[in-house]
């Protein structure tokens, strides 16, 4: 049995909520962080049914964010939206 991935492993696919939290905590843009906070609030109200819409909105908002964590978030949300997660 292999060890679980390290918390800072930038190669693994994040869950939708985990991606939103990463944006809230690590994206340098305040407006993008607020968008992700709103997405988390929408998930709290609407549950998993709102994942696709909120994932699309957050993915669109982070398009200018650069770096390893940004790439991981973009890759993870894209995989979810394409049905691979």
C-alpha positions in Angstrom: 0.0 0.0 0.0 1.4 3.4 -1.0 1.5 6.4 1.3 -1.1 9.1 0.8 0.1 12.1 -1.2 1.8 14.9 0.7 -0.5 17.9 1.3 1.6 20.1 -1.0 1.8 17.6 -3.8 1.1 19.7 -6.8 0.7 16.7 -9.2 -2.5 15.2 -7.8 -6.0 16.1 -8.8 -7.8 18.3 -6.3 -11.5 17.9 -5.5 -13.8 20.8 -6.5 -14.2 22.2 -2.9 -10.5 21.7 -2.3 -9.8 23.7 -5.5 -12.0 26.5 -4.3 -10.3 26.6 -1.0 -6.8 26.7 -2.7 -8.0 29.7 -4.6 -9.3 31.4 -1.5 -6.1 30.8 0.4 -3.5 31.2 -2.3 -4.6 33.3 -5.3 -3.1 36.8 -5.2 -6.2 38.5 -6.7 -8.7 39.7 -4.2 -11.6 39.6 -6.7 -10.8 36.0 -7.7 -10.6 35.0 -4.0 -14.0 36.6 -3.5 -15.4 34.6 -6.4 -14.1 31.4 -4.9 -15.6 32.4 -1.5 -18.9 32.9 -3.2 -18.6 29.5 -4.9 -18.0 27.9 -1.5 -21.1 29.7 -0.2 -23.1 28.5 -3.2 -22.0 24.9 -2.6 -23.0 25.2 1.1 -26.5 26.3 0.0 -27.0 24.1 -3.1 -24.8 21.1 -2.5 -23.1 19.1 -5.2 -25.8 20.1 -7.7 -24.0 23.5 -8.1 -20.5 22.1 -8.6 -20.5 22.3 -12.4 -21.6 26.0 -12.6 -19.4 27.1 -9.7 -16.4 25.1 -11.1 -16.8 26.8 -14.4 -17.1 30.3 -12.9 -14.0 29.8 -10.7 -12.0 28.2 -13.6 -12.9 31.3 -15.7 -11.9 33.6 -12.9 -8.4 32.0 -12.3 -7.3 32.1 -15.9 -4.7 34.8 -15.2 -3.4 33.2 -12.1 0.1 31.6 -12.7 2.3 29.1 -10.9 2.2 25.5 -9.8 -0.8 25.7 -7.5 -2.7 27.7 -10.2 -1.9 25.0 -12.8 -3.1 22.3 -10.3 -6.4 24.1 -9.7 -7.0 24.7 -13.4 -6.1 21.1 -14.3 -8.4 19.8 -11.5 -11.4 21.9 -12.3 -11.0 21.2 -16.0 -10.9 17.4 -15.3 -14.1 17.7 -13.2 -15.9 19.7 -15.9 -14.8 17.2 -18.6 -16.1 14.3 -16.5 -12.7 12.9 -15.5 -13.0 13.6 -11.8 
